[in-house]
Amino acid sequence: LMSLGMMMMPPMVISTPFKILLFVMVDGWQMIARVLSMSFH
């Protein structure tokens, strides 16, 4: 099922949401770290 869907879609369609998700996750972690460091100080 997964490979069949991957063959139909171009690689860019697959990689773009993953890149966005990765950026959101990294940004989220930075925000959490900032809030934690502010609460400790």
PDBQT receptor file of N, H, CA, C and O in Angstrom, charges set to zero:
ATOM      1  N   LEU A   1       0.833  -1.210   0.000  1.00  0.00    +0.000 N 
ATOM      2  CA  LEU A   1       0.000   0.000   0.000  1.00  0.00    +0.000 C 
ATOM      3  C   LEU A   1       0.868   1.262   0.000  1.00  0.00    +0.000 C 
ATOM      4  O   LEU A   1       0.631   2.192  -0.772  1.00  0.00    +0.000 OA
ATOM      5  N   MET A   2       1.878   1.280   0.878  1.00  0.00    +0.000 N 
ATOM      6  H   MET A   2       2.071   0.525   1.505  1.00  0.00    +0.000 HD
ATOM      7  CA  MET A   2       2.750   2.447   0.996  1.00  0.00    +0.000 C 
ATOM      8  C   MET A   2       3.571   2.639  -0.281  1.00  0.00    +0.000 C 
ATOM      9  O   MET A   2       3.673   3.751  -0.799  1.00  0.00    +0.000 OA
ATOM     10  N   SER A   3       4.159   1.542  -0.787  1.00  0.00    +0.000 N 
ATOM     11  H   SER A   3       4.076   0.638  -0.366  1.00  0.00    +0.000 HD
ATOM     12  CA  SER A   3       5.006   1.633  -1.982  1.00  0.00    +0.000 C 
ATOM     13  C   SER A   3       4.171   2.003  -3.203  1.00  0.00    +0.000 C 
ATOM     14  O   SER A   3       4.652   2.716  -4.084  1.00  0.00    +0.000 OA
ATOM     15  N   LEU A   4       2.925   1.529  -3.270  1.00  0.00    +0.000 N 
ATOM     16  H   LEU A   4       2.534   0.950  -2.555  1.00  0.00    +0.000 HD
ATOM     17  CA  LEU A   4       2.041   1.839  -4.389  1.00  0.00    +0.000 C 
ATOM     18  C   LEU A   4       1.725   3.332  -4.403  1.00  0.00    +0.000 C 
ATOM     19  O   LEU A   4       1.707   3.958  -5.463  1.00  0.00    +0.000 OA
ATOM     20  N   GLY A   5       1.476   3.901  -3.220  1.00  0.00    +0.000 N 
ATOM     21  H   GLY A   5       1.490   3.392  -2.359  1.00  0.00    +0.000 HD
ATOM     22  CA  GLY A   5       1.205   5.332  -3.113  1.00  0.00    +0.000 C 
ATOM     23  C   GLY A   5       2.435   6.159  -3.444  1.00  0.00    +0.000 C 
ATOM     24  O   GLY A   5       2.327   7.233  -4.035  1.00  0.00    +0.000 OA
ATOM     25  N   MET A   6       3.613   5.654  -3.062  1.00  0.00    +0.000 N 
ATOM     26  H   MET A   6       3.700   4.781  -2.582  1.00  0.00    +0.000 HD
ATOM     27  CA  MET A   6       4.862   6.369  -3.318  1.00  0.00    +0.000 C 
ATOM     28  C   MET A   6       5.167   6.407  -4.814  1.00  0.00    +0.000 C 
ATOM     29  O   MET A   6       5.696   7.396  -5.322  1.00  0.00    +0.000 OA
ATOM     30  N   MET A   7       4.828   5.323  -5.515  1.00  0.00    +0.000 N 
ATOM     31  H   MET A   7       4.398   4.520  -5.103  1.00  0.00    +0.000 HD
ATOM     32  CA  MET A   7       5.094   5.274  -6.957  1.00  0.00    +0.000 C 
ATOM     33  C   MET A   7       4.211   6.260  -7.710  1.00  0.00    +0.000 C 
ATOM     34  O   MET A   7       4.641   6.840  -8.707  1.00  0.00    +0.000 OA
ATOM     35  N   MET A   8       2.984   6.454  -7.245  1.00  0.00    +0.000 N 
ATOM     36  H   MET A   8       2.634   5.983  -6.435  1.00  0.00    +0.000 HD
ATOM     37  CA  MET A   8       2.053   7.358  -7.923  1.00  0.00    +0.000 C 
ATOM     38  C   MET A   8       2.429   8.820  -7.717  1.00  0.00    +0.000 C 
ATOM     39  O   MET A   8       2.262   9.640  -8.620  1.00  0.00    +0.000 OA
ATOM     40  N   MET A   9       2.937   9.147  -6.526  1.00  0.00    +0.000 N 
ATOM     41  H   MET A   9       3.072   8.480  -5.792  1.00  0.00    +0.000 HD
ATOM     42  CA  MET A   9       3.259  10.536  -6.210  1.00  0.00    +0.000 C 
ATOM     43  C   MET A   9       4.712  10.857  -6.533  1.00  0.00    +0.000 C 
ATOM     44  O   MET A   9       5.586  10.012  -6.337  1.00  0.00    +0.000 OA
ATOM     45  N   PRO A  10       4.987  12.069  -7.026  1.00  0.00    +0.000 N 
ATOM     46  CA  PRO A  10       6.378  12.485  -7.229  1.00  0.00    +0.000 C 
ATOM     47  C   PRO A  10       7.083  12.661  -5.890  1.00  0.00    +0.000 C 
ATOM     48  O   PRO A  10       6.438  12.955  -4.883  1.00  0.00    +0.000 OA
ATOM     49  N   PRO A  11       8.410  12.481  -5.871  1.00  0.00    +0.000 N 
ATOM     50  CA  PRO A  11       9.171  12.555  -4.611  1.00  0.00    +0.000 C 
ATOM     51  C   PRO A  11       8.995  13.881  -3.877  1.00  0.00    +0.000 C 
ATOM     52  O   PRO A  11       9.015  13.914  -2.647  1.00  0.00    +0.000 OA
ATOM     53  N   MET A  12       8.825  14.971  -4.618  1.00  0.00    +0.000 N 
ATOM     54  H   MET A  12       8.809  14.944  -5.618  1.00  0.00    +0.000 HD
ATOM     55  CA  MET A  12       8.714  16.284  -3.994  1.00  0.00    +0.000 C 
ATOM     56  C   MET A  12       7.444  16.379  -3.151  1.00  0.00    +0.000 C 
ATOM     57  O   MET A  12       7.437  17.000  -2.088  1.00  0.00    +0.000 OA
ATOM     58  N   VAL A  13       6.361  15.751  -3.644  1.00  0.00    +0.000 N 
ATOM     59  H   VAL A  13       6.366  15.247  -4.508  1.00  0.00    +0.000 HD
ATOM     60  CA  VAL A  13       5.088  15.777  -2.918  1.00  0.00    +0.000 C 
ATOM     61  C   VAL A  13       5.238  15.070  -1.578  1.00  0.00    +0.000 C 
ATOM     62  O   VAL A  13       4.593  15.440  -0.597  1.00  0.00    +0.000 OA
ATOM     63  N   ILE A  14       6.095  14.044  -1.540  1.00  0.00    +0.000 N 
ATOM     64  H   ILE A  14       6.619  13.743  -2.337  1.00  0.00    +0.000 HD
ATOM     65  CA  ILE A  14       6.312  13.275  -0.314  1.00  0.00    +0.000 C 
ATOM     66  C   ILE A  14       7.259  14.017   0.628  1.00  0.00    +0.000 C 
ATOM     67  O   ILE A  14       7.016  14.080   1.833  1.00  0.00    +0.000 OA
ATOM     68  N   SER A  15       8.337  14.577   0.080  1.00  0.00    +0.000 N 
ATOM     69  H   SER A  15       8.535  14.526  -0.899  1.00  0.00    +0.000 HD
ATOM     70  CA  SER A  15       9.387  15.162   0.917  1.00  0.00    +0.000 C 
ATOM     71  C   SER A  15       8.980  16.511   1.512  1.00  0.00    +0.000 C 
ATOM     72  O   SER A  15       9.421  16.858   2.608  1.00  0.00    +0.000 OA
ATOM     73  N   THR A  16       8.145  17.275   0.803  1.00  0.00    +0.000 N 
ATOM     74  H   THR A  16       7.787  16.994  -0.088  1.00  0.00    +0.000 HD
ATOM     75  CA  THR A  16       7.788  18.614   1.280  1.00  0.00    +0.000 C 
ATOM     76  C   THR A  16       7.073  18.598   2.630  1.00  0.00    +0.000 C 
ATOM     77  O   THR A  16       7.481  19.334   3.528  1.00  0.00    +0.000 OA
ATOM     78  N   PRO A  17       6.011  17.781   2.817  1.00  0.00    +0.000 N 
ATOM     79  CA  PRO A  17       5.363  17.752   4.139  1.00  0.00    +0.000 C 
ATOM     80  C   PRO A  17       6.309  17.317   5.251  1.00  0.00    +0.000 C 
ATOM     81  O   PRO A  17       6.215  17.810   6.375  1.00  0.00    +0.000 OA
ATOM     82  N   PHE A  18       7.231  16.386   4.940  1.00  0.00    +0.000 N 
ATOM     83  H   PHE A  18       7.307  15.985   4.027  1.00  0.00    +0.000 HD
ATOM     84  CA  PHE A  18       8.189  15.931   5.946  1.00  0.00    +0.000 C 
ATOM     85  C   PHE A  18       9.131  17.062   6.346  1.00  0.00    +0.000 C 
ATOM     86  O   PHE A  18       9.474  17.201   7.520  1.00  0.00    +0.000 OA
ATOM     87  N   LYS A  19       9.553  17.878   5.365  1.00  0.00    +0.000 N 
ATOM     88  H   LYS A  19       9.274  17.765   4.411  1.00  0.00    +0.000 HD
ATOM     89  CA  LYS A  19      10.433  19.011   5.661  1.00  0.00    +0.000 C 
ATOM     90  C   LYS A  19       9.714  20.026   6.540  1.00  0.00    +0.000 C 
ATOM     91  O   LYS A  19      10.286  20.545   7.499  1.00  0.00    +0.000 OA
ATOM     92  N   ILE A  20       8.445  20.306   6.203  1.00  0.00    +0.000 N 
ATOM     93  H   ILE A  20       7.981  19.885   5.424  1.00  0.00    +0.000 HD
ATOM     94  CA  ILE A  20       7.649  21.250   6.993  1.00  0.00    +0.000 C 
ATOM     95  C   ILE A  20       7.494  20.729   8.417  1.00  0.00    +0.000 C 
ATOM     96  O   ILE A  20       7.646  21.477   9.383  1.00  0.00    +0.000 OA
ATOM     97  N   LEU A  21       7.187  19.423   8.537  1.00  0.00    +0.000 N 
ATOM     98  H   LEU A  21       7.064  18.816   7.752  1.00  0.00    +0.000 HD
ATOM     99  CA  LEU A  21       7.017  18.802   9.851  1.00  0.00    +0.000 C 
ATOM    100  C   LEU A  21       8.307  18.890  10.657  1.00  0.00    +0.000 C 
ATOM    101  O   LEU A  21       8.283  19.160  11.858  1.00  0.00    +0.000 OA
ATOM    102  N   LEU A  22       9.441  18.657   9.982  1.00  0.00    +0.000 N 
ATOM    103  H   LEU A  22       9.461  18.438   9.007  1.00  0.00    +0.000 HD
ATOM    104  CA  LEU A  22      10.734  18.708  10.657  1.00  0.00    +0.000 C 
ATOM    105  C   LEU A  22      11.023  20.117  11.170  1.00  0.00    +0.000 C 
ATOM    106  O   LEU A  22      11.465  20.295  12.305  1.00  0.00    +0.000 OA
ATOM    107  N   PHE A  23      10.766  21.134  10.310  1.00  0.00    +0.000 N 
ATOM    108  H   PHE A  23      10.407  20.990   9.388  1.00  0.00    +0.000 HD
ATOM    109  CA  PHE A  23      10.986  22.521  10.723  1.00  0.00    +0.000 C 
ATOM    110  C   PHE A  23      10.103  22.884  11.907  1.00  0.00    +0.000 C 
ATOM    111  O   PHE A  23      10.556  23.546  12.842  1.00  0.00    +0.000 OA
ATOM    112  N   VAL A  24       8.831  22.449  11.872  1.00  0.00    +0.000 N 
ATOM    113  H   VAL A  24       8.463  21.911  11.113  1.00  0.00    +0.000 HD
ATOM    114  CA  VAL A  24       7.889  22.736  12.960  1.00  0.00    +0.000 C 
ATOM    115  C   VAL A  24       8.363  22.086  14.255  1.00  0.00    +0.000 C 
ATOM    116  O   VAL A  24       8.297  22.692  15.324  1.00  0.00    +0.000 OA
ATOM    117  N   MET A  25       8.847  20.831  14.150  1.00  0.00    +0.000 N 
ATOM    118  H   MET A  25       8.901  20.338  13.282  1.00  0.00    +0.000 HD
ATOM    119  CA  MET A  25       9.322  20.120  15.331  1.00  0.00    +0.000 C 
ATOM    120  C   MET A  25      10.546  20.807  15.933  1.00  0.00    +0.000 C 
ATOM    121  O   MET A  25      10.626  20.994  17.147  1.00  0.00    +0.000 OA
ATOM    122  N   VAL A  26      11.507  21.185  15.070  1.00  0.00    +0.000 N 
ATOM    123  H   VAL A  26      11.442  21.034  14.084  1.00  0.00    +0.000 HD
ATOM    124  CA  VAL A  26      12.728  21.854  15.542  1.00  0.00    +0.000 C 
ATOM    125  C   VAL A  26      12.373  23.195  16.182  1.00  0.00    +0.000 C 
ATOM    126  O   VAL A  26      12.890  23.541  17.244  1.00  0.00    +0.000 OA
ATOM    127  N   ASP A  27      11.481  23.951  15.523  1.00  0.00    +0.000 N 
ATOM    128  H   ASP A  27      11.061  23.670  14.660  1.00  0.00    +0.000 HD
ATOM    129  CA  ASP A  27      11.055  25.244  16.040  1.00  0.00    +0.000 C 
ATOM    130  C   ASP A  27      10.337  25.067  17.373  1.00  0.00    +0.000 C 
ATOM    131  O   ASP A  27      10.521  25.858  18.297  1.00  0.00    +0.000 OA
ATOM    132  N   GLY A  28       9.517  24.019  17.463  1.00  0.00    +0.000 N 
ATOM    133  H   GLY A  28       9.367  23.376  16.712  1.00  0.00    +0.000 HD
ATOM    134  CA  GLY A  28       8.798  23.730  18.700  1.00  0.00    +0.000 C 
ATOM    135  C   GLY A  28       9.749  23.422  19.840  1.00  0.00    +0.000 C 
ATOM    136  O   GLY A  28       9.561  23.887  20.964  1.00  0.00    +0.000 OA
ATOM    137  N   TRP A  29      10.785  22.625  19.539  1.00  0.00    +0.000 N 
ATOM    138  H   TRP A  29      10.938  22.248  18.625  1.00  0.00    +0.000 HD
ATOM    139  CA  TRP A  29      11.770  22.277  20.571  1.00  0.00    +0.000 C 
ATOM    140  C   TRP A  29      12.523  23.517  21.035  1.00  0.00    +0.000 C 
ATOM    141  O   TRP A  29      12.803  23.658  22.225  1.00  0.00    +0.000 OA
ATOM    142  N   GLN A  30      12.855  24.422  20.110  1.00  0.00    +0.000 N 
ATOM    143  H   GLN A  30      12.628  24.308  19.143  1.00  0.00    +0.000 HD
ATOM    144  CA  GLN A  30      13.559  25.657  20.474  1.00  0.00    +0.000 C 
ATOM    145  C   GLN A  30      12.680  26.521  21.370  1.00  0.00    +0.000 C 
ATOM    146  O   GLN A  30      13.162  27.127  22.327  1.00  0.00    +0.000 OA
ATOM    147  N   MET A  31      11.374  26.576  21.052  1.00  0.00    +0.000 N 
ATOM    148  H   MET A  31      10.982  26.084  20.274  1.00  0.00    +0.000 HD
ATOM    149  CA  MET A  31      10.438  27.358  21.841  1.00  0.00    +0.000 C 
ATOM    150  C   MET A  31      10.312  26.776  23.246  1.00  0.00    +0.000 C 
ATOM    151  O   MET A  31      10.303  27.515  24.230  1.00  0.00    +0.000 OA
ATOM    152  N   ILE A  32      10.215  25.442  23.337  1.00  0.00    +0.000 N 
ATOM    153  H   ILE A  32      10.222  24.841  22.538  1.00  0.00    +0.000 HD
ATOM    154  CA  ILE A  32      10.119  24.770  24.638  1.00  0.00    +0.000 C 
ATOM    155  C   ILE A  32      11.378  25.040  25.460  1.00  0.00    +0.000 C 
ATOM    156  O   ILE A  32      11.298  25.334  26.653  1.00  0.00    +0.000 OA
ATOM    157  N   ALA A  33      12.544  24.936  24.811  1.00  0.00    +0.000 N 
ATOM    158  H   ALA A  33      12.609  24.697  23.843  1.00  0.00    +0.000 HD
ATOM    159  CA  ALA A  33      13.813  25.163  25.505  1.00  0.00    +0.000 C 
ATOM    160  C   ALA A  33      13.888  26.606  26.013  1.00  0.00    +0.000 C 
ATOM    161  O   ALA A  33      14.377  26.856  27.114  1.00  0.00    +0.000 OA
ATOM    162  N   ARG A  34      13.400  27.551  25.205  1.00  0.00    +0.000 N 
ATOM    163  H   ARG A  34      13.002  27.348  24.311  1.00  0.00    +0.000 HD
ATOM    164  CA  ARG A  34      13.422  28.964  25.584  1.00  0.00    +0.000 C 
ATOM    165  C   ARG A  34      12.525  29.197  26.801  1.00  0.00    +0.000 C 
ATOM    166  O   ARG A  34      12.911  29.885  27.746  1.00  0.00    +0.000 OA
ATOM    167  N   VAL A  35      11.324  28.617  26.764  1.00  0.00    +0.000 N 
ATOM    168  H   VAL A  35      11.010  28.058  25.997  1.00  0.00    +0.000 HD
ATOM    169  CA  VAL A  35      10.382  28.769  27.882  1.00  0.00    +0.000 C 
ATOM    170  C   VAL A  35      10.963  28.151  29.153  1.00  0.00    +0.000 C 
ATOM    171  O   VAL A  35      10.848  28.723  30.237  1.00  0.00    +0.000 OA
ATOM    172  N   LEU A  36      11.588  26.982  29.011  1.00  0.00    +0.000 N 
ATOM    173  H   LEU A  36      11.681  26.518  28.130  1.00  0.00    +0.000 HD
ATOM    174  CA  LEU A  36      12.183  26.318  30.177  1.00  0.00    +0.000 C 
ATOM    175  C   LEU A  36      13.323  27.150  30.755  1.00  0.00    +0.000 C 
ATOM    176  O   LEU A  36      13.424  27.314  31.971  1.00  0.00    +0.000 OA
ATOM    177  N   SER A  37      14.183  27.673  29.879  1.00  0.00    +0.000 N 
ATOM    178  H   SER A  37      14.101  27.539  28.891  1.00  0.00    +0.000 HD
ATOM    179  CA  SER A  37      15.322  28.464  30.357  1.00  0.00    +0.000 C 
ATOM    180  C   SER A  37      14.844  29.755  31.025  1.00  0.00    +0.000 C 
ATOM    181  O   SER A  37      15.453  30.218  31.990  1.00  0.00    +0.000 OA
ATOM    182  N   MET A  38      13.751  30.339  30.511  1.00  0.00    +0.000 N 
ATOM    183  H   MET A  38      13.257  29.963  29.727  1.00  0.00    +0.000 HD
ATOM    184  CA  MET A  38      13.204  31.556  31.112  1.00  0.00    +0.000 C 
ATOM    185  C   MET A  38      12.607  31.252  32.483  1.00  0.00    +0.000 C 
ATOM    186  O   MET A  38      12.733  32.054  33.408  1.00  0.00    +0.000 OA
ATOM    187  N   SER A  39      11.960  30.097  32.614  1.00  0.00    +0.000 N 
ATOM    188  H   SER A  39      11.858  29.445  31.862  1.00  0.00    +0.000 HD
ATOM    189  CA  SER A  39      11.331  29.742  33.888  1.00  0.00    +0.000 C 
ATOM    190  C   SER A  39      12.382  29.420  34.949  1.00  0.00    +0.000 C 
ATOM    191  O   SER A  39      12.139  29.622  36.139  1.00  0.00    +0.000 OA
ATOM    192  N   PHE A  40      13.542  28.925  34.532  1.00  0.00    +0.000 N 
ATOM    193  H   PHE A  40      13.740  28.762  33.566  1.00  0.00    +0.000 HD
ATOM    194  CA  PHE A  40      14.600  28.597  35.489  1.00  0.00    +0.000 C 
ATOM    195  C   PHE A  40      15.306  29.855  35.987  1.00  0.00    +0.000 C 
ATOM    196  O   PHE A  40      15.745  29.904  37.136  1.00  0.00    +0.000 OA
ATOM    197  N   HIS A  41      15.419  30.875  35.129  1.00  0.00    +0.000 N 
ATOM    198  H   HIS A  41      15.063  30.835  34.196  1.00  0.00    +0.000 HD
ATOM    199  CA  HIS A  41      16.163  32.077  35.512  1.00  0.00    +0.000 C 
ATOM    200  C   HIS A  41      15.383  33.030  36.385  1.00  0.00    +0.000 C 
ATOM    201  O   HIS A  41      15.901  34.077  36.773  1.00  0.00    +0.000 OA
TER     202      HIS A  41
